[in-house]
């Protein structure tokens, strides 16, 4: 995971974390919201080509989102099933999980 470079893109047409590995592009798409004073990143979809399955690309994308959440003070809403499962599995990341209302 350490050798996977992830960048965040935020434009008028969409927001995502993206990584290029072995000629393939992977992404974690998200939207922004505020709920009850809580700044949120809503993780909508994680897409990793099957050729990269098991290489840690999805974890690298989510790991960058977790780092950004900590640094910028937002919480993650895991609408994406991959993000939901990984946040449950990685207890060290649960501090950025959005509180349910």
The first five atom37 places (N, CA, C, CB, O) and aatype in JSON, in Angstrom:
{
  "aatype": [20, 20, 20, 20, 20, 20, 20, 20, 20, 20, 20, 20, 20, 20, 20, 20, 20, 20, 20, 20, 20, 20, 20, 20, 20, 20, 20, 20, 20, 20, 20, 20, 20, 20, 20, 20, 20, 20, 20, 20, 20, 20, 20, 20, 20, 20, 20, 20, 20, 20, 20, 20, 20, 20, 20, 20, 20, 20, 20, 20, 20, 20, 20, 20, 20, 20, 20, 20, 20, 20, 20, 20, 20, 20, 20, 20, 20, 20, 20, 20, 20, 20, 20, 20, 20, 20, 20, 20, 20, 20, 20, 20, 20, 20, 20, 20, 20, 20, 20, 20, 20],
  "atom_mask": [
    [1, 1, 1, 1, 1],
    [1, 1, 1, 1, 1],
    [1, 1, 1, 1, 1],
    [1, 1, 1, 1, 1],
    [1, 1, 1, 1, 1],
    [1, 1, 1, 1, 1],
    [1, 1, 1, 1, 1],
    [1, 1, 1, 1, 1],
    [1, 1, 1, 1, 1],
    [1, 1, 1, 1, 1],
    [1, 1, 1, 1, 1],
    [1, 1, 1, 1, 1],
    [1, 1, 1, 1, 1],
    [1, 1, 1, 1, 1],
    [1, 1, 1, 1, 1],
    [1, 1, 1, 1, 1],
    [1, 1, 1, 1, 1],
    [1, 1, 1, 1, 1],
    [1, 1, 1, 1, 1],
    [1, 1, 1, 1, 1],
    [1, 1, 1, 1, 1],
    [1, 1, 1, 1, 1],
    [1, 1, 1, 1, 1],
    [1, 1, 1, 1, 1],
    [1, 1, 1, 1, 1],
    [1, 1, 1, 1, 1],
    [1, 1, 1, 1, 1],
    [1, 1, 1, 1, 1],
    [1, 1, 1, 1, 1],
    [1, 1, 1, 1, 1],
    [1, 1, 1, 1, 1],
    [1, 1, 1, 1, 1],
    [1, 1, 1, 1, 1],
    [1, 1, 1, 1, 1],
    [1, 1, 1, 1, 1],
    [1, 1, 1, 1, 1],
    [1, 1, 1, 1, 1],
    [1, 1, 1, 1, 1],
    [1, 1, 1, 1, 1],
    [1, 1, 1, 1, 1],
    [1, 1, 1, 1, 1],
    [1, 1, 1, 1, 1],
    [1, 1, 1, 1, 1],
    [1, 1, 1, 1, 1],
    [1, 1, 1, 1, 1],
    [1, 1, 1, 1, 1],
    [1, 1, 1, 1, 1],
    [1, 1, 1, 1, 1],
    [1, 1, 1, 1, 1],
    [1, 1, 1, 1, 1],
    [1, 1, 1, 1, 1],
    [1, 1, 1, 1, 1],
    [1, 1, 1, 1, 1],
    [1, 1, 1, 1, 1],
    [1, 1, 1, 1, 1],
    [1, 1, 1, 1, 1],
    [1, 1, 1, 1, 1],
    [1, 1, 1, 1, 1],
    [1, 1, 1, 1, 1],
    [1, 1, 1, 1, 1],
    [1, 1, 1, 1, 1],
    [1, 1, 1, 1, 1],
    [1, 1, 1, 1, 1],
    [1, 1, 1, 1, 1],
    [1, 1, 1, 1, 1],
    [1, 1, 1, 1, 1],
    [1, 1, 1, 1, 1],
    [1, 1, 1, 1, 1],
    [1, 1, 1, 1, 1],
    [1, 1, 1, 1, 1],
    [1, 1, 1, 1, 1],
    [1, 1, 1, 1, 1],
    [1, 1, 1, 1, 1],
    [1, 1, 1, 1, 1],
    [1, 1, 1, 1, 1],
    [1, 1, 1, 1, 1],
    [1, 1, 1, 1, 1],
    [1, 1, 1, 1, 1],
    [1, 1, 1, 1, 1],
    [1, 1, 1, 1, 1],
    [1, 1, 1, 1, 1],
    [1, 1, 1, 1, 1],
    [1, 1, 1, 1, 1],
    [1, 1, 1, 1, 1],
    [1, 1, 1, 1, 1],
    [1, 1, 1, 1, 1],
    [1, 1, 1, 1, 1],
    [1, 1, 1, 1, 1],
    [1, 1, 1, 1, 1],
    [1, 1, 1, 1, 1],
    [1, 1, 1, 1, 1],
    [1, 1, 1, 1, 1],
    [1, 1, 1, 1, 1],
    [1, 1, 1, 1, 1],
    [1, 1, 1, 1, 1],
    [1, 1, 1, 1, 1],
    [1, 1, 1, 1, 1],
    [1, 1, 1, 1, 1],
    [1, 1, 1, 1, 1],
    [1, 1, 1, 1, 1],
    [1, 1, 1, 1, 1]
  ],
  "atom_positions": [
    [[0.83, -1.2, 0.0], [0.0, 0.0, 0.0], [0.87, 1.25, 0.0], [-0.94, 0.0, 1.2], [0.44, 2.29, -0.51]],
    [[2.04, 1.19, 0.54], [2.89, 2.37, 0.66], [3.35, 2.9, -0.69], [4.09, 2.04, 1.51], [3.61, 4.09, -0.82]],
    [[3.46, 2.05, -1.7], [3.95, 2.5, -2.99], [2.83, 2.92, -3.94], [4.77, 1.42, -3.62], [3.09, 3.18, -5.12]],
    [[1.6, 2.98, -3.46], [0.46, 3.4, -4.27], [0.21, 4.88, -4.0], [-0.81, 2.53, -3.96], [-0.07, 5.27, -2.87]],
    [[0.31, 5.69, -5.05], [0.08, 7.13, -4.91], [-1.39, 7.43, -5.16], [0.98, 7.92, -5.89], [-1.95, 7.07, -6.2]],
    [[-2.0, 8.1, -4.2], [-3.41, 8.46, -4.27], [-3.52, 9.97, -4.28], [-4.22, 7.86, -3.08], [-2.83, 10.66, -3.52]],
    [[-4.38, 10.49, -5.14], [-4.62, 11.93, -5.15], [-6.14, 12.18, -5.04], [-4.04, 12.6, -6.45], [-6.95, 11.35, -5.46]],
    [[-6.48, 13.33, -4.47], [-7.88, 13.72, -4.36], [-8.19, 14.73, -5.44], [-8.2, 14.3, -2.95], [-7.45, 15.68, -5.65]],
    [[-9.3, 14.51, -6.12], [-9.78, 15.44, -7.15], [-11.17, 15.93, -6.74], [-9.82, 14.76, -8.57], [-12.06, 15.13, -6.45]],
    [[-11.33, 17.25, -6.74], [-12.64, 17.83, -6.44], [-12.92, 18.88, -7.5], [-12.69, 18.45, -5.0], [-12.26, 19.92, -7.56]],
    [[-13.9, 18.6, -8.35], [-14.29, 19.52, -9.41], [-15.79, 19.8, -9.3], [-13.94, 18.93, -10.81], [-16.46, 19.27, -8.43]],
    [[-16.29, 20.63, -10.18], [-17.72, 20.92, -10.19], [-18.54, 19.7, -10.59], [-18.02, 22.08, -11.15], [-19.72, 19.61, -10.24]],
    [[-17.94, 18.77, -11.32], [-18.68, 17.61, -11.8], [-18.52, 16.36, -10.93], [-18.24, 17.29, -13.18], [-19.24, 15.38, -11.13]],
    [[-17.6, 16.38, -9.97], [-17.46, 15.21, -9.11], [-16.27, 15.29, -8.19], [-17.36, 13.98, -9.95], [-15.38, 16.14, -8.33]],
    [[-16.28, 14.37, -7.23], [-15.19, 14.29, -6.24], [-14.77, 12.84, -6.13], [-15.64, 14.86, -4.84], [-15.59, 11.93, -6.13]],
    [[-13.43, 12.64, -6.04], [-12.95, 11.28, -5.92], [-11.5, 11.24, -5.46], [-13.09, 10.56, -7.25], [-10.76, 12.21, -5.58]],
    [[-11.14, 10.08, -4.93], [-9.75, 9.73, -4.71], [-9.4, 8.81, -5.87], [-9.5, 9.04, -3.28], [-10.19, 7.93, -6.22]],
    [[-8.24, 9.0, -6.44], [-7.87, 8.21, -7.62], [-6.43, 7.73, -7.5], [-8.06, 9.04, -8.91], [-5.56, 8.43, -6.96]],
    [[-6.19, 6.53, -8.01], [-4.85, 5.95, -8.03], [-4.65, 5.25, -9.37], [-4.63, 4.95, -6.84], [-5.52, 4.53, -9.84]],
    [[-3.5, 5.48, -9.97], [-3.13, 4.78, -11.19], [-2.08, 3.74, -10.84], [-2.61, 5.77, -12.27], [-1.02, 4.07, -10.31]],
    [[-2.37, 2.47, -11.16], [-1.45, 1.37, -10.86], [-1.41, 0.44, -12.06], [-1.89, 0.61, -9.57], [-2.45, -0.01, -12.54]],
    [[-0.22, 0.14, -12.54], [-0.03, -0.8, -13.65], [-0.9, -0.46, -14.87], [-0.35, -2.22, -13.19], [-1.4, -1.35, -15.55]],
    [[-1.07, 0.83, -15.14], [-1.85, 1.25, -16.29], [-3.36, 1.26, -16.09], [-1.53, 0.38, -17.43], [-4.1, 1.55, -17.02]],
    [[-3.81, 0.95, -14.89], [-5.24, 0.94, -14.57], [-5.55, 2.07, -13.59], [-5.67, -0.43, -13.98], [-4.71, 2.43, -12.77]],
    [[-6.76, 2.62, -13.68], [-7.2, 3.67, -12.77], [-8.25, 3.12, -11.82], [-7.75, 4.88, -13.56], [-9.19, 2.44, -12.24]],
    [[-8.09, 3.41, -10.55], [-9.04, 3.03, -9.52], [-9.54, 4.29, -8.83], [-8.4, 2.05, -8.48], [-8.84, 5.31, -8.81]],
    [[-10.75, 4.23, -8.27], [-11.29, 5.42, -7.64], [-12.22, 5.1, -6.49], [-12.02, 6.25, -8.66], [-12.82, 4.02, -6.41]],
    [[-12.32, 6.07, -5.58], [-13.31, 6.07, -4.52], [-14.05, 7.4, -4.7], [-12.66, 5.92, -3.06], [-13.47, 8.46, -4.48]],
    [[-15.31, 7.34, -5.09], [-16.07, 8.57, -5.33], [-16.81, 8.97, -4.06], [-17.08, 8.38, -6.51], [-17.19, 8.13, -3.24]],
    [[-17.0, 10.29, -3.91], [-17.66, 10.79, -2.7], [-18.36, 12.11, -2.97], [-16.66, 10.95, -1.57], [-18.11, 12.78, -3.97]],
    [[-19.25, 12.46, -2.05], [-19.91, 13.76, -2.03], [-19.67, 14.36, -0.65], [-21.45, 13.64, -2.35], [-19.21, 13.69, 0.27]],
    [[-19.99, 15.63, -0.53], [-19.82, 16.36, 0.74], [-21.19, 16.77, 1.27], [-18.9, 17.6, 0.56], [-22.12, 17.02, 0.49]],
    [[-21.31, 16.83, 2.57], [-22.55, 17.29, 3.2], [-22.23, 17.73, 4.63], [-23.64, 16.16, 3.2], [-21.14, 17.48, 5.14]],
    [[-23.2, 18.4, 5.25], [-23.12, 18.75, 6.66], [-24.43, 18.3, 7.29], [-22.87, 20.29, 6.89], [-25.51, 18.58, 6.77]],
    [[-24.33, 17.6, 8.42], [-25.53, 17.11, 9.12], [-25.34, 17.36, 10.6], [-25.78, 15.59, 8.83], [-24.38, 16.88, 11.21]],
    [[-26.26, 18.11, 11.17], [-26.21, 18.43, 12.61], [-24.85, 18.96, 13.02], [-26.56, 17.2, 13.44], [-24.31, 18.59, 14.06]],
    [[-24.3, 19.84, 12.18], [-23.02, 20.47, 12.46], [-21.8, 19.6, 12.18], [-22.99, 20.88, 13.87], [-20.67, 20.03, 12.4]],
    [[-22.02, 18.39, 11.71], [-20.94, 17.45, 11.43], [-20.59, 17.5, 9.94], [-21.35, 16.01, 11.86], [-21.45, 17.24, 9.09]],
    [[-19.33, 17.83, 9.62], [-18.88, 17.82, 8.22], [-18.7, 16.38, 7.77], [-17.55, 18.64, 8.04], [-18.05, 15.58, 8.45]],
    [[-19.29, 16.05, 6.62], [-19.3, 14.67, 6.16], [-18.7, 14.49, 4.78], [-20.7, 14.15, 6.17], [-18.82, 15.36, 3.91]],
    [[-18.06, 13.36, 4.59], [-17.68, 12.87, 3.27], [-18.49, 11.58, 3.09], [-16.11, 12.62, 3.13], [-18.31, 10.62, 3.85]],
    [[-19.36, 11.56, 2.11], [-20.2, 10.4, 1.87], [-19.52, 9.55, 0.79], [-21.66, 10.81, 1.44], [-19.49, 9.93, -0.38]],
    [[-18.98, 8.4, 1.2], [-18.28, 7.5, 0.28], [-19.34, 6.72, -0.5], [-17.31, 6.53, 1.04], [-20.06, 5.9, 0.06]],
    [[-19.42, 6.99, -1.81], [-20.48, 6.41, -2.64], [-20.09, 5.12, -3.35], [-20.91, 7.41, -3.64], [-20.9, 4.2, -3.46]],
    [[-18.86, 5.05, -3.84], [-18.47, 3.89, -4.66], [-16.95, 3.76, -4.7], [-19.03, 4.03, -6.1], [-16.23, 4.75, -4.8]],
    [[-16.48, 2.53, -4.62], [-15.07, 2.24, -4.81], [-14.96, 1.32, -6.02], [-14.42, 1.6, -3.52], [-15.58, 0.25, -6.05]],
    [[-14.18, 1.73, -7.0], [-14.0, 0.93, -8.21], [-12.54, 0.59, -8.42], [-14.55, 1.66, -9.42], [-11.7, 1.48, -8.6]],
    [[-12.23, -0.7, -8.39], [-10.87, -1.19, -8.63], [-10.97, -2.27, -9.7], [-10.2, -1.73, -7.31], [-11.7, -3.24, -9.52]],
    [[-10.24, -2.13, -10.8], [-10.28, -3.16, -11.84], [-9.89, -4.54, -11.3], [-9.37, -2.76, -13.0], [-9.04, -4.64, -10.42]],
    [[-10.5, -5.57, -11.83], [-10.22, -6.93, -11.36], [-8.75, -7.29, -11.49], [-11.07, -7.93, -12.12], [-8.25, -8.12, -10.72]],
    [[-8.04, -6.7, -12.45], [-6.61, -6.97, -12.62], [-5.8, -6.53, -11.4], [-6.09, -6.27, -13.87], [-4.68, -6.99, -11.2]],
    [[-6.36, -5.62, -10.59], [-5.66, -5.12, -9.41], [-6.21, -5.7, -8.11], [-5.74, -3.61, -9.36], [-5.78, -5.31, -7.02]],
    [[-7.14, -6.61, -8.22], [-7.76, -7.2, -7.04], [-6.71, -7.81, -6.12], [-8.78, -8.26, -7.45], [-5.81, -8.53, -6.57]],
    [[-6.83, -7.51, -4.83], [-5.93, -8.07, -3.84], [-4.59, -7.37, -3.71], [-5.69, -9.47, -4.15], [-3.73, -7.82, -2.95]],
    [[-4.4, -6.27, -4.43], [-3.11, -5.55, -4.38], [-3.13, -4.36, -3.42], [-2.74, -5.08, -5.76], [-2.15, -3.62, -3.35]],
    [[-4.22, -4.17, -2.7], [-4.27, -3.11, -1.7], [-4.65, -1.75, -2.23], [-2.97, -3.01, -1.04], [-4.51, -0.75, -1.53]],
    [[-5.13, -1.68, -3.47], [-5.45, -0.38, -4.05], [-6.68, 0.24, -3.36], [-5.71, -0.52, -5.56], [-6.67, 1.43, -3.03]],
    [[-7.71, -0.54, -3.14], [-8.9, -0.03, -2.44], [-8.56, 0.47, -1.05], [-9.96, -1.11, -2.36], [-9.05, 1.51, -0.62]],
    [[-7.71, -0.28, -0.34], [-7.29, 0.15, 1.0], [-6.48, 1.43, 0.94], [-6.47, -0.94, 1.68], [-6.6, 2.28, 1.83]],
    [[-5.66, 1.59, -0.09], [-4.87, 2.82, -0.23], [-5.79, 4.02, -0.46], [-3.86, 2.7, -1.4], [-5.57, 5.09, 0.11]],
    [[-6.83, 3.84, -1.28], [-7.79, 4.92, -1.53], [-8.49, 5.31, -0.23], [-8.84, 4.5, -2.59], [-8.57, 6.49, 0.12]],
    [[-8.99, 4.32, 0.48], [-9.69, 4.59, 1.74], [-8.73, 5.13, 2.8], [-10.37, 3.32, 2.26], [-9.1, 6.02, 3.57]],
    [[-7.52, 4.62, 2.84], [-6.53, 5.11, 3.79], [-6.27, 6.6, 3.62], [-5.25, 4.35, 3.64], [-6.12, 7.32, 4.61]],
    [[-6.21, 7.06, 2.37], [-6.01, 8.49, 2.13], [-7.21, 9.29, 2.59], [-5.74, 8.76, 0.64], [-7.07, 10.38, 3.16]],
    [[-8.42, 8.75, 2.35], [-9.63, 9.43, 2.82], [-9.63, 9.54, 4.34], [-10.89, 8.68, 2.34], [-10.03, 10.57, 4.89]],
    [[-9.2, 8.49, 5.03], [-9.14, 8.5, 6.49], [-8.13, 9.55, 6.97], [-8.76, 7.1, 7.04], [-8.41, 10.3, 7.9]],
    [[-6.97, 9.59, 6.34], [-5.97, 10.6, 6.71], [-6.52, 12.01, 6.53], [-4.69, 10.43, 5.86], [-6.34, 12.87, 7.39]],
    [[-7.19, 12.24, 5.39], [-7.76, 13.57, 5.13], [-8.85, 13.9, 6.14], [-8.32, 13.64, 3.7], [-8.96, 15.04, 6.6]],
    [[-9.67, 12.91, 6.49], [-10.74, 13.13, 7.46], [-10.16, 13.59, 8.8], [-11.59, 11.85, 7.65], [-10.67, 14.51, 9.43]],
    [[-9.11, 12.94, 9.22], [-8.47, 13.32, 10.49], [-7.86, 14.72, 10.4], [-7.38, 12.31, 10.87], [-8.01, 15.52, 11.32]],
    [[-7.2, 15.0, 9.3], [-6.51, 16.28, 9.15], [-7.49, 17.44, 8.98], [-5.57, 16.23, 7.96], [-7.21, 18.56, 9.43]],
    [[-8.63, 17.19, 8.35], [-9.56, 18.26, 8.0], [-10.83, 18.27, 8.85], [-9.93, 18.15, 6.56], [-11.67, 19.16, 8.69]],
    [[-10.97, 17.32, 9.74], [-12.1, 17.33, 10.67], [-13.43, 16.93, 10.09], [-12.22, 18.64, 11.25], [-14.46, 17.46, 10.51]],
    [[-13.46, 16.02, 9.13], [-14.74, 15.53, 8.66], [-14.89, 14.05, 8.99], [-14.88, 15.75, 7.14], [-13.91, 13.37, 9.31]],
    [[-16.12, 13.56, 8.91], [-16.45, 12.16, 9.2], [-16.86, 11.48, 7.9], [-17.58, 12.06, 10.26], [-17.34, 12.13, 6.97]],
    [[-16.68, 10.18, 7.86], [-16.99, 9.4, 6.66], [-18.3, 8.64, 6.85], [-15.85, 8.42, 6.32], [-18.49, 7.94, 7.85]],
    [[-19.2, 8.79, 5.88], [-20.44, 8.03, 5.82], [-20.22, 6.92, 4.8], [-21.69, 8.95, 5.44], [-20.04, 7.21, 3.61]],
    [[-20.22, 5.65, 5.21], [-19.88, 4.56, 4.31], [-21.07, 4.02, 3.51], [-19.26, 3.45, 5.09], [-21.58, 2.94, 3.82]],
    [[-21.53, 4.76, 2.5], [-22.59, 4.25, 1.63], [-22.08, 3.11, 0.75], [-23.16, 5.37, 0.76], [-22.86, 2.24, 0.35]],
    [[-20.81, 3.11, 0.46], [-20.16, 2.07, -0.33], [-19.93, 0.84, 0.56], [-18.81, 2.58, -0.96], [-19.41, 0.97, 1.67]],
    [[-20.3, -0.35, 0.09], [-20.15, -1.55, 0.9], [-18.68, -1.85, 1.23], [-20.76, -2.74, 0.18], [-18.39, -2.3, 2.34]],
    [[-17.77, -1.61, 0.3], [-16.35, -1.84, 0.57], [-15.87, -0.94, 1.71], [-15.5, -1.58, -0.7], [-15.19, -1.4, 2.63]],
    [[-16.23, 0.33, 1.66], [-15.83, 1.27, 2.7], [-16.43, 0.86, 4.04], [-16.26, 2.71, 2.32], [-15.76, 0.91, 5.07]],
    [[-17.69, 0.47, 4.04], [-18.37, 0.05, 5.27], [-17.63, -1.13, 5.91], [-19.84, -0.33, 4.99], [-17.35, -1.12, 7.11]],
    [[-17.33, -2.15, 5.11], [-16.66, -3.35, 5.63], [-15.25, -3.02, 6.12], [-16.6, -4.44, 4.55], [-14.84, -3.5, 7.18]],
    [[-14.51, -2.23, 5.37], [-13.14, -1.91, 5.76], [-13.08, -1.05, 7.02], [-12.42, -1.21, 4.62], [-12.18, -1.21, 7.85]],
    [[-14.04, -0.13, 7.18], [-14.07, 0.67, 8.41], [-14.42, -0.19, 9.61], [-15.09, 1.83, 8.27], [-13.94, 0.07, 10.71]],
    [[-15.25, -1.22, 9.42], [-15.57, -2.14, 10.5], [-14.36, -3.02, 10.83], [-16.77, -3.02, 10.13], [-14.07, -3.27, 12.0]],
    [[-13.66, -3.46, 9.8], [-12.52, -4.37, 9.98], [-11.3, -3.67, 10.59], [-12.13, -4.99, 8.64], [-10.57, -4.28, 11.38]],
    [[-11.09, -2.41, 10.23], [-9.92, -1.67, 10.7], [-10.35, -0.76, 11.86], [-9.29, -0.83, 9.55], [-10.76, 0.38, 11.66]],
    [[-10.25, -1.29, 13.05], [-10.69, -0.56, 14.25], [-9.96, 0.77, 14.4], [-10.45, -1.42, 15.5], [-10.52, 1.72, 14.95]],
    [[-8.73, 0.85, 13.92], [-7.95, 2.08, 14.03], [-8.5, 3.2, 13.15], [-6.5, 1.8, 13.66], [-8.06, 4.35, 13.28]],
    [[-9.44, 2.9, 12.28], [-10.05, 3.92, 11.42], [-11.43, 4.36, 11.91], [-10.15, 3.38, 10.0], [-12.0, 5.3, 11.35]],
    [[-11.96, 3.72, 12.91], [-13.35, 4.01, 13.31], [-13.55, 5.38, 13.93], [-13.81, 2.97, 14.27], [-14.68, 5.81, 14.12]],
    [[-12.46, 6.07, 14.26], [-12.59, 7.42, 14.81], [-13.14, 8.4, 13.78], [-11.26, 7.91, 15.32], [-13.62, 9.47, 14.16]],
    [[-13.08, 8.07, 12.49], [-13.58, 8.99, 11.46], [-14.97, 8.58, 10.95], [-12.6, 9.04, 10.29], [-15.52, 9.23, 10.07]],
    [[-15.53, 7.51, 11.5], [-16.85, 7.05, 11.1], [-17.91, 8.03, 11.59], [-17.13, 5.63, 11.65], [-17.91, 8.42, 12.75]],
    [[-18.81, 8.43, 10.7], [-19.85, 9.39, 11.06], [-20.77, 8.79, 12.12], [-20.67, 9.81, 9.82], [-21.1, 7.61, 12.08]],
    [[-21.16, 9.63, 13.05], [-22.11, 9.2, 14.08], [-23.5, 9.15, 13.47], [-22.08, 10.15, 15.31], [-23.9, 10.05, 12.73]],
    [[-24.22, 8.11, 13.78], [-25.58, 7.99, 13.26], [-26.51, 8.88, 14.08], [-26.07, 6.52, 13.28], [-26.32, 9.09, 15.28]],
    [[-27.53, 9.4, 13.37], [-28.46, 10.29, 14.09], [-29.62, 9.54, 14.68], [-28.98, 11.37, 13.17], [-30.48, 10.14, 15.32]]
  ]
}
